[in-house]
């Protein structure tokens, strides 16, 4: 697995079902018209830690020079409090559960 840069950059990841539910709920609600609202777990993780969680073998992770390091956002962390207030929305799937579901989906897809 290749990681661009040093891998200390963080991301707040959201499982696809939670993301789809957010888009639908926000799209059908007048309460959010003109508002900026965010969807995320409210928890960030470094790319290094994410890679270790997925690969489970640190020796398979390689860092490569970032092509455009000046454009890398170092920290992304969402605050979904406004989405909860206006829509009653909050994420239902944890990062760990989302990774597990994705691994199962990939394995099932390979079998077909």
C-alpha positions in Angstrom: 0.0 0.0 0.0 1.4 3.4 -1.0 0.9 6.5 1.1 1.7 9.9 -0.4 3.7 12.0 2.0 4.4 11.1 5.7 0.8 9.8 6.4 0.2 12.2 9.3 -2.6 13.9 7.5 -6.0 13.1 8.9 -9.4 12.4 7.5 -12.9 12.1 8.9 -14.4 9.2 6.9 -18.1 8.4 6.5 -19.5 5.1 5.4 -21.4 5.2 2.1 -24.8 4.3 3.6 -24.5 7.2 6.1 -23.5 9.5 3.4 -26.4 8.5 1.1 -28.8 8.9 4.0 -27.4 12.4 4.7 -27.7 13.5 1.1 -31.4 12.3 0.9 -32.4 13.7 4.2 -30.8 17.1 3.5 -32.2 17.1 -0.1 -35.7 16.7 1.1 -35.6 19.1 4.0 -36.4 22.8 3.8 -34.8 23.2 7.3 -31.3 23.2 5.7 -32.0 25.7 2.9 -29.2 28.3 2.8 -27.3 26.4 5.6 -23.9 24.9 5.5 -24.0 21.5 7.2 -21.4 18.8 7.5 -21.6 15.0 7.6 -18.9 13.0 9.2 -18.1 10.8 12.1 -16.7 13.7 14.2 -13.5 11.6 14.5 -10.5 11.9 12.4 -7.8 9.3 11.8 -4.3 9.7 10.3 -3.7 8.0 7.0 -0.9 5.9 8.6 -3.3 4.6 11.3 -6.0 3.9 8.7 -3.5 2.0 6.6 -2.5 -0.1 9.6 -6.1 -0.8 10.4 -6.8 -2.0 6.8 -3.5 -3.8 6.0 -2.7 -5.1 9.5 0.9 -5.5 8.3 3.0 -2.4 8.8 5.8 -3.7 6.5 3.4 -3.6 3.5 3.0 0.2 3.8 5.3 2.4 1.8 5.6 6.2 1.9 6.2 7.9 -1.4 6.9 11.6 -2.0 3.8 13.7 -2.4 3.4 15.1 -5.9 1.8 18.3 -4.6 2.5 18.6 -0.9 1.5 22.2 -0.8 -2.1 21.3 -1.7 -2.5 18.6 0.9 -5.0 19.5 3.6 -3.3 18.4 6.8 -6.4 17.9 9.0 -10.0 17.2 8.0 -12.5 16.8 10.9 -16.3 17.2 10.5 -18.7 18.5 13.0 -22.2 17.1 12.4 -23.9 18.9 15.3 -25.8 21.1 12.9 -27.0 18.1 10.9 -28.2 16.5 14.1 -30.0 19.7 15.2 -31.7 20.5 11.8 -32.2 17.0 10.4 -31.9 14.6 13.4 -29.1 13.0 11.3 -26.0 11.4 12.8 -23.8 8.6 11.6 -24.8 5.1 12.4 -21.8 3.1 11.1 -18.4 3.4 12.9 -15.1 3.6 11.0 -14.2 0.0 12.1 -17.6 -1.4 11.1 -17.5 0.4 7.8 -14.1 -1.1 7.0 -15.4 -4.6 8.0 -18.5 -4.2 5.8 -16.3 -3.0 2.9 -14.0 -6.0 3.3 -16.9 -8.4 3.3 -18.4 -6.7 0.2 -15.1 -6.9 -1.7 -14.7 -10.6 -0.8 -18.2 -11.4 -1.8 -17.7 -9.5 -5.1 -14.6 -11.5 -5.9 -16.4 -14.8 -5.4 -19.0 -13.8 -8.1 
